[in-house]
Amino acid sequence: MIEVQKLVKRYGVFTAVDDVSFAVQPGEVLGFLGPNGAGKSTTMKMIAGFLSPTSGTARVCGFDVQEQPIQAKRVLGYLPEGAPSYGEMTVRAFLRFVADLRGMGVAQTRVRMDEVVGRLGLERVLEQPIETLSKGFKRRVGLAQAILHDPPVLILDEPTDGLDPNQKHEVRALIQSMARDKIILISTHILEEVHAVCQRAVIIARGKVLADAPPAELESRSRYHGAVSLTTANTVSVKEGLARIEGVASVEIDPQDGRITAFPRAGQLIWERINGFIQDQQITVSEMQLERGRLDEVFRQITTTQEMRA
């Protein structure tokens, strides 16, 4: 597993990472979330052995990244922020170079390159210098070098940055397929990515871990959790009717699209009551849904509270 214990990184008087601890188990994808400057990339660099911590420890598959760096890096695939590479190399030459550094034999390199190139759609750019590629292709090349040696542990810093929606879907599907037998740590600022691939989310701000829970548990902290949203032409009269339903705390109309949202009182389930009201009053509704909670709202609440306390 990945084990991080009381990890600290200071630059003079500035503390970039402050007493961070967490663990990632086999078969688990952990989303590492935080605003810009929160300490995400610094933490990942320390776990990958590219930065030395001021204090604390990080272990990868039981290997201490400071005391056993070679063993730790052998079992690790790392996609750094920005996907750095050698721009003058072609994609094929760069991947072969990485394979040589990893000590992969000729036969293994051929098999793994064919598989990785195919899964990431790199066939048509294999002979192209990396510096001529789009941002999205550079990101895919960076991901290719991280998984080329089929490591049991992956640390991916913004793996879908720069990809179009179709490419993002493909990379997320790839991560999901690899998650069954790997340990994966993903840094991202795209909250929908957490829903797509992560079993857990750690939220960090100002170098401190503020939350560590499954996405569904975090969403349950949202004021939208258990709320009912609907769209109808009779917004004002429907709002007034919803406000009188038992268990409804408040009702709001979105000024942008006119969507009505009824918020429940603590511990109240209001879906059935609202559905019954709609049918009894024969109200025409074009769309109606039960809200599971909004991760972006919880994220803002957690991180801005930390900023206000600082």
Sine and cosine of phi, psi and omega as CSV:
sin_phi,cos_phi,sin_psi,cos_psi,sin_omega,cos_omega
0.00,0.00,0.13,-0.99,0.21,-0.98
-1.00,-0.07,0.81,-0.59,0.03,-1.00
-0.82,-0.57,0.87,-0.49,0.02,-1.00
-0.89,-0.46,0.83,-0.56,-0.06,-1.00
-0.77,-0.64,0.90,-0.43,0.12,-0.99
0.77,0.64,0.73,0.68,-0.05,-1.00
-0.97,0.24,0.77,-0.64,-0.02,-1.00
-0.73,-0.68,0.67,-0.74,0.13,-0.99
-0.69,-0.72,0.87,-0.50,0.01,-1.00
-0.89,-0.46,0.60,-0.80,0.16,-0.99
-0.87,-0.49,1.00,-0.09,-0.10,-0.99
0.91,0.42,-0.83,-0.55,0.00,-1.00
-1.00,0.03,-0.13,0.99,-0.03,-1.00
-1.00,-0.01,0.79,-0.62,0.04,-1.00
-0.98,-0.21,0.94,-0.34,-0.03,-1.00
-0.99,0.13,-0.59,0.81,0.03,-1.00
-0.75,-0.66,0.79,-0.61,-0.20,-0.98
-0.80,-0.60,1.00,-0.06,0.14,-0.99
0.88,0.47,0.78,0.63,-0.03,-1.00
-1.00,0.03,0.78,-0.63,0.04,-1.00
-0.68,-0.74,0.70,-0.71,0.15,-0.99
-0.16,-0.99,0.20,-0.98,0.04,-1.00
-0.68,-0.73,0.51,-0.86,0.06,-1.00
-0.82,-0.57,0.82,-0.58,-0.08,-1.00
-1.00,-0.03,0.34,-0.94,0.11,-0.99
-0.84,0.54,0.66,-0.75,-0.02,-1.00
0.99,0.15,0.11,0.99,-0.06,-1.00
-0.92,-0.39,0.66,-0.75,0.13,-0.99
-0.94,-0.35,0.88,-0.47,-0.01,-1.00
-0.96,-0.27,0.83,-0.56,0.09,-1.00
-1.00,0.01,0.79,-0.62,-0.03,-1.00
-0.95,-0.30,0.96,-0.29,-0.16,-0.99
-0.91,-0.41,0.48,-0.88,0.08,-1.00
0.15,-0.99,0.38,-0.92,0.06,-1.00
-0.92,0.38,0.18,-0.98,0.06,-1.00
-0.84,0.54,0.70,-0.72,0.01,-1.00
0.99,0.16,0.21,0.98,-0.06,-1.00
-0.97,0.24,-0.38,0.93,-0.05,-1.00
0.93,-0.37,0.16,0.99,-0.04,-1.00
-0.90,0.45,-0.83,0.56,-0.07,-1.00
-0.91,0.42,-0.60,0.80,0.03,-1.00
-0.89,0.46,-0.69,0.73,0.04,-1.00
-0.88,0.47,-0.70,0.72,-0.03,-1.00
-0.92,0.40,-0.59,0.81,0.05,-1.00
-0.91,0.42,-0.58,0.81,0.03,-1.00
-0.94,0.33,-0.64,0.77,0.04,-1.00
-0.90,0.43,-0.60,0.80,-0.01,-1.00
-0.98,0.18,-0.11,0.99,0.03,-1.00
1.00,0.09,0.23,0.97,0.02,-1.00
-1.00,-0.01,-0.25,0.97,0.10,-0.99
-0.74,-0.67,0.61,-0.79,0.08,-1.00
-1.00,0.01,0.74,-0.67,0.03,-1.00
-0.95,0.30,0.46,-0.89,0.14,-0.99
-0.93,0.38,-0.63,0.77,0.11,-0.99
-0.37,-0.93,0.19,-0.98,-0.03,-1.00
1.00,-0.05,0.09,-1.00,-0.06,-1.00
-0.72,-0.70,0.43,-0.90,0.14,-0.99
-0.69,-0.72,0.75,-0.66,0.01,-1.00
-0.82,-0.57,0.64,-0.77,0.04,-1.00
-0.84,-0.54,0.90,-0.43,-0.07,-1.00
0.80,0.60,0.60,0.80,0.04,-1.00
1.00,0.03,-0.14,0.99,-0.02,-1.00
-1.00,-0.08,0.81,-0.59,0.08,-1.00
-0.94,0.33,0.83,-0.55,-0.12,-0.99
-0.93,0.37,-0.33,0.95,0.06,-1.00
-1.00,-0.01,-0.67,0.74,-0.07,-1.00
-1.00,0.04,-0.43,0.90,-0.01,-1.00
-0.74,-0.67,0.86,0.50,-0.14,-0.99
-0.90,0.44,-0.63,0.78,-0.04,-1.00
-0.92,0.40,-0.72,0.69,0.00,-1.00
-0.89,0.46,-0.64,0.76,-0.01,-1.00
-0.91,0.42,-0.67,0.74,-0.06,-1.00
-0.96,0.29,-0.40,0.92,0.06,-1.00
-0.91,0.42,-0.54,0.84,-0.06,-1.00
-0.99,-0.12,0.18,0.98,-0.15,-0.99
-0.86,-0.52,0.69,-0.72,0.20,-0.98
-0.92,-0.39,0.75,-0.67,-0.14,-0.99
-0.76,-0.65,0.83,-0.56,0.15,-0.99
-0.95,-0.30,0.97,-0.23,-0.04,-1.00
-0.96,0.28,0.21,-0.98,0.09,-1.00
-0.87,0.49,0.77,-0.64,0.01,-1.00
1.00,0.10,-0.11,0.99,0.02,-1.00
0.75,0.66,0.86,0.52,-0.02,-1.00
-0.90,0.43,0.55,-0.83,0.01,-1.00
-0.40,-0.92,-0.17,-0.98,0.07,-1.00
-0.98,-0.19,0.97,-0.23,-0.16,-0.99
-0.87,0.50,-0.50,0.87,-0.05,-1.00
-0.98,0.21,-0.27,0.96,0.01,-1.00
-0.98,0.21,0.53,-0.85,0.20,-0.98
-0.96,0.28,0.27,-0.96,0.02,-1.00
-0.87,0.50,-0.70,0.72,0.00,-1.00
-0.88,0.48,-0.73,0.69,-0.03,-1.00
-0.90,0.44,-0.63,0.78,-0.01,-1.00
-0.91,0.41,-0.70,0.72,0.00,-1.00
-0.92,0.39,-0.60,0.80,0.08,-1.00
-0.91,0.41,-0.62,0.79,0.06,-1.00
-0.87,0.49,-0.71,0.70,0.03,-1.00
-0.89,0.45,-0.66,0.75,0.02,-1.00
-0.87,0.49,-0.66,0.75,0.04,-1.00
-0.89,0.46,-0.69,0.72,0.02,-1.00
-0.88,0.48,-0.56,0.83,-0.01,-1.00
-0.99,0.16,-0.05,1.00,0.01,-1.00
0.96,0.30,0.44,0.90,-0.01,-1.00
-0.99,0.16,0.66,-0.75,0.03,-1.00
-0.96,0.28,0.16,-0.99,-0.06,-1.00
-0.88,0.48,-0.74,0.67,-0.03,-1.00
-0.90,0.43,-0.69,0.72,0.01,-1.00
-0.90,0.44,-0.65,0.76,0.01,-1.00
-0.88,0.47,-0.69,0.72,-0.02,-1.00
-0.89,0.46,-0.72,0.69,-0.03,-1.00
-0.91,0.42,-0.74,0.67,-0.05,-1.00
-0.93,0.37,-0.61,0.79,0.04,-1.00
-0.89,0.45,-0.69,0.72,0.02,-1.00
-0.86,0.50,-0.69,0.72,-0.04,-1.00
-0.93,0.37,-0.73,0.68,-0.06,-1.00
-0.93,0.36,-0.69,0.73,0.01,-1.00
-0.87,0.50,-0.67,0.75,0.02,-1.00
-0.92,0.40,-0.68,0.73,-0.06,-1.00
-0.93,0.36,-0.47,0.88,-0.04,-1.00
-0.97,-0.24,0.07,1.00,0.10,-1.00
0.91,0.42,0.70,0.72,-0.07,-1.00
-0.98,-0.21,0.10,1.00,-0.12,-0.99
-0.82,0.57,-0.69,0.72,-0.14,-0.99
-0.99,0.17,-0.10,1.00,0.01,-1.00
-0.89,-0.46,0.20,0.98,-0.09,-1.00
-0.85,0.52,-0.59,0.81,-0.06,-1.00
-0.99,-0.13,0.20,0.98,-0.04,-1.00
-0.99,-0.10,0.67,-0.75,0.11,-0.99
-0.87,0.48,0.66,-0.75,-0.08,-1.00
-0.87,0.49,-0.56,0.83,-0.03,-1.00
-0.91,0.42,-0.29,0.96,0.01,-1.00
-1.00,-0.05,-0.06,1.00,-0.07,-1.00
-0.99,0.15,0.37,-0.93,0.13,-0.99
-0.94,0.34,0.25,-0.97,0.02,-1.00
-0.85,0.52,-0.65,0.76,-0.01,-1.00
-0.90,0.44,-0.68,0.73,0.03,-1.00
-0.93,0.37,-0.60,0.80,0.05,-1.00
-0.88,0.48,-0.63,0.77,0.04,-1.00
-0.90,0.44,-0.64,0.77,0.02,-1.00
-0.93,0.37,-0.58,0.81,0.08,-1.00
-0.91,0.42,-0.65,0.76,0.04,-1.00
-0.88,0.47,-0.64,0.77,0.04,-1.00
-0.93,0.37,-0.59,0.81,0.02,-1.00
-0.88,0.48,-0.70,0.71,0.00,-1.00
-0.92,0.38,-0.46,0.89,-0.01,-1.00
-0.95,0.31,-0.55,0.83,-0.07,-1.00
-0.97,-0.23,0.00,1.00,-0.12,-0.99
-0.83,0.55,-0.67,0.74,-0.05,-1.00
-1.00,0.00,0.21,0.98,0.06,-1.00
0.80,0.60,0.84,0.54,-0.08,-1.00
-0.97,0.23,0.43,-0.90,0.05,-1.00
-0.97,0.24,-0.27,0.96,-0.03,-1.00
-0.80,-0.60,0.72,-0.69,0.05,-1.00
-0.82,-0.58,0.73,-0.68,0.12,-0.99
-0.87,-0.49,0.92,-0.40,-0.14,-0.99
-0.86,-0.51,0.91,-0.42,-0.01,-1.00
-0.99,-0.11,0.96,-0.29,-0.03,-1.00
0.81,0.59,0.89,0.46,-0.10,-0.99
-0.92,0.40,-0.39,0.92,-0.02,-1.00
-0.96,-0.29,0.21,0.98,0.01,-1.00
-0.88,0.48,0.80,-0.60,0.05,-1.00
1.00,0.05,-0.03,1.00,-0.01,-1.00
-1.00,0.00,0.49,-0.87,0.07,-1.00
-0.98,0.19,0.18,-0.98,-0.08,-1.00
-0.82,0.57,-0.63,0.78,0.02,-1.00
-0.92,0.39,-0.67,0.74,0.01,-1.00
-0.91,0.41,-0.63,0.78,0.06,-1.00
-0.86,0.50,-0.68,0.73,0.01,-1.00
-0.88,0.48,-0.67,0.74,-0.01,-1.00
-0.90,0.43,-0.69,0.72,-0.01,-1.00
-0.92,0.39,-0.64,0.77,0.04,-1.00
-0.90,0.44,-0.64,0.77,0.05,-1.00
-0.90,0.44,-0.62,0.78,0.05,-1.00
-0.89,0.46,-0.70,0.71,0.01,-1.00
-0.89,0.46,-0.68,0.73,0.03,-1.00
-0.88,0.47,-0.65,0.76,-0.01,-1.00
-0.93,0.37,-0.54,0.84,0.00,-1.00
-0.99,0.16,-0.34,0.94,-0.14,-0.99
-0.92,0.39,-0.34,0.94,-0.07,-1.00
-0.89,0.46,-0.56,0.83,-0.07,-1.00
-0.77,-0.64,0.37,0.93,0.03,-1.00
-0.76,-0.66,0.25,-0.97,0.13,-0.99
-0.96,-0.27,0.85,-0.53,-0.12,-0.99
-0.79,-0.62,0.78,-0.62,0.09,-1.00
-0.90,-0.45,0.85,-0.52,-0.06,-1.00
-0.86,-0.51,0.80,-0.60,0.19,-0.98
-1.00,-0.08,0.73,-0.68,0.00,-1.00
-0.42,-0.91,0.44,-0.90,0.17,-0.99
-0.93,-0.37,0.05,1.00,0.00,-1.00
-1.00,-0.10,0.96,-0.27,-0.13,-0.99
-0.92,0.38,-0.48,0.88,0.04,-1.00
-0.91,0.42,-0.41,0.91,0.04,-1.00
-0.92,0.40,-0.55,0.84,0.03,-1.00
-0.89,0.46,-0.69,0.72,0.05,-1.00
-0.90,0.44,-0.60,0.80,-0.14,-0.99
-0.95,0.31,-0.62,0.78,-0.18,-0.98
-0.74,-0.67,-0.20,0.98,-0.19,-0.98
-0.97,-0.23,0.66,-0.75,0.14,-0.99
-1.00,0.03,-0.43,0.90,0.01,-1.00
-0.67,-0.74,0.37,-0.93,0.07,-1.00
-0.70,-0.71,0.74,-0.67,0.14,-0.99
-0.94,-0.33,0.81,-0.59,0.04,-1.00
-0.96,-0.27,0.78,-0.62,-0.05,-1.00
-0.80,-0.60,0.62,-0.79,0.09,-1.00
-0.50,-0.86,0.64,-0.77,-0.05,-1.00
0.77,0.64,0.59,0.81,0.08,-1.00
0.99,0.16,0.02,1.00,-0.06,-1.00
-0.92,-0.40,0.61,-0.80,0.11,-0.99
-0.98,0.22,0.84,-0.54,-0.04,-1.00
-0.96,-0.28,-0.37,0.93,0.00,-1.00
-0.41,-0.91,0.56,-0.83,0.05,-1.00
-0.53,-0.85,0.98,-0.20,-0.11,-0.99
-0.29,-0.96,0.31,-0.95,0.14,-0.99
-0.88,0.47,0.48,-0.88,0.01,-1.00
-0.81,0.59,-0.64,0.77,-0.02,-1.00
-0.90,0.44,-0.60,0.80,0.02,-1.00
-0.93,0.37,-0.63,0.78,0.05,-1.00
-0.91,0.43,-0.66,0.75,0.01,-1.00
-0.89,0.45,-0.50,0.87,-0.01,-1.00
-0.92,0.39,-0.26,0.96,0.05,-1.00
-0.99,0.13,-0.16,0.99,-0.04,-1.00
-0.97,0.25,0.57,-0.82,0.07,-1.00
-0.91,0.42,-0.30,0.95,0.02,-1.00
-0.99,0.11,-0.16,0.99,-0.03,-1.00
-0.90,0.44,0.86,-0.51,-0.02,-1.00
0.99,0.11,-0.03,1.00,0.05,-1.00
-0.96,0.29,0.34,-0.94,0.02,-1.00
-0.86,-0.51,0.82,-0.57,0.02,-1.00
-0.93,-0.37,0.62,-0.79,0.02,-1.00
-0.49,-0.87,0.35,-0.94,0.03,-1.00
-0.84,-0.54,0.80,-0.60,0.01,-1.00
-0.49,-0.87,0.31,-0.95,-0.01,-1.00
-0.98,0.21,-0.46,0.89,-0.08,-1.00
-0.99,-0.11,0.90,0.43,-0.16,-0.99
-0.89,0.45,-0.73,0.69,-0.10,-0.99
-0.91,0.41,-0.77,0.64,-0.03,-1.00
-0.92,0.40,-0.61,0.79,0.03,-1.00
-0.92,0.39,-0.65,0.76,0.05,-1.00
-0.84,0.54,-0.71,0.70,-0.01,-1.00
-0.89,0.45,-0.64,0.77,0.00,-1.00
-0.93,0.37,-0.67,0.74,0.01,-1.00
-0.89,0.46,-0.61,0.79,-0.04,-1.00
-0.89,0.45,-0.37,0.93,-0.02,-1.00
-1.00,0.00,-0.09,1.00,-0.03,-1.00
-0.96,0.27,0.67,-0.74,0.01,-1.00
-0.87,0.50,0.72,-0.70,0.03,-1.00
1.00,-0.04,-0.18,0.98,0.03,-1.00
-1.00,0.07,0.83,-0.56,-0.02,-1.00
-1.00,0.09,-0.66,0.75,-0.02,-1.00
-0.33,-0.94,0.30,-0.95,0.01,-1.00
-0.72,-0.70,0.73,-0.68,-0.02,-1.00
-0.80,-0.60,0.51,-0.86,0.10,-1.00
-0.92,-0.40,0.82,-0.58,0.03,-1.00
-0.94,0.35,0.86,-0.51,-0.04,-1.00
-0.92,0.38,-0.30,0.95,-0.03,-1.00
-0.99,0.17,-0.76,0.65,-0.09,-1.00
-0.86,-0.52,0.03,1.00,0.04,-1.00
0.97,0.26,0.17,0.99,0.00,-1.00
-0.93,0.36,0.69,-0.72,-0.01,-1.00
-0.99,-0.16,0.72,-0.70,0.07,-1.00
-0.80,-0.59,0.81,-0.58,0.07,-1.00
-0.97,-0.22,0.82,-0.57,-0.04,-1.00
-0.98,-0.18,0.70,-0.71,-0.05,-1.00
-0.99,0.13,0.43,-0.90,0.22,-0.98
-0.95,0.32,0.34,-0.94,-0.03,-1.00
-0.81,0.58,0.79,-0.61,0.06,-1.00
0.98,0.18,0.05,1.00,-0.05,-1.00
-0.99,-0.14,0.63,-0.78,0.09,-1.00
-0.95,-0.31,0.89,-0.46,-0.17,-0.98
-0.91,-0.41,-0.06,1.00,-0.06,-1.00
-0.86,0.52,-0.79,0.61,-0.05,-1.00
-0.88,0.47,-0.63,0.77,-0.01,-1.00
-0.91,0.41,-0.66,0.75,0.01,-1.00
-0.94,0.35,-0.65,0.76,0.03,-1.00
-0.88,0.47,-0.65,0.76,0.05,-1.00
-0.90,0.43,-0.65,0.76,0.03,-1.00
-0.88,0.47,-0.69,0.72,-0.01,-1.00
-0.88,0.48,-0.68,0.73,-0.02,-1.00
-0.94,0.33,-0.69,0.73,-0.01,-1.00
-0.87,0.48,-0.64,0.77,-0.05,-1.00
-1.00,0.04,-0.03,1.00,0.00,-1.00
0.80,0.60,0.73,0.68,0.00,-1.00
-1.00,0.07,0.74,-0.67,0.04,-1.00
-0.99,0.14,0.86,-0.50,-0.02,-1.00
-0.85,-0.52,0.80,-0.59,0.00,-1.00
-0.99,0.11,-0.41,0.91,0.00,-1.00
-0.37,-0.93,0.63,-0.78,0.03,-1.00
-0.48,-0.88,0.72,-0.69,-0.02,-1.00
-0.54,-0.84,0.46,-0.89,0.10,-1.00
-1.00,-0.02,0.85,-0.53,-0.04,-1.00
-0.98,0.21,0.72,-0.70,0.05,-1.00
-1.00,0.01,-0.17,0.99,-0.08,-1.00
0.91,-0.42,0.42,-0.91,-0.08,-1.00
-0.89,-0.45,0.90,-0.44,-0.06,-1.00
-0.91,0.42,-0.55,0.84,0.00,-1.00
-0.90,0.44,-0.60,0.80,0.03,-1.00
-0.92,0.40,-0.69,0.72,0.02,-1.00
-0.90,0.44,-0.66,0.75,0.03,-1.00
-0.85,0.52,-0.75,0.67,0.01,-1.00
-0.89,0.46,-0.67,0.74,-0.02,-1.00
-0.88,0.47,-0.73,0.69,-0.04,-1.00
-0.92,0.39,-0.73,0.69,-0.11,-0.99
-0.97,0.23,-0.58,0.82,0.01,-1.00
-0.96,0.28,-0.52,0.85,0.09,-1.00
-0.88,0.47,-0.64,0.77,0.03,-1.00
-0.90,0.43,-0.65,0.76,0.00,-1.00
-0.91,0.42,-0.61,0.79,-0.01,-1.00
-0.93,0.37,-0.53,0.85,-0.02,-1.00
-0.97,0.23,-0.40,0.91,-0.09,-1.00
-0.96,0.27,0.00,0.00,0.00,0.00
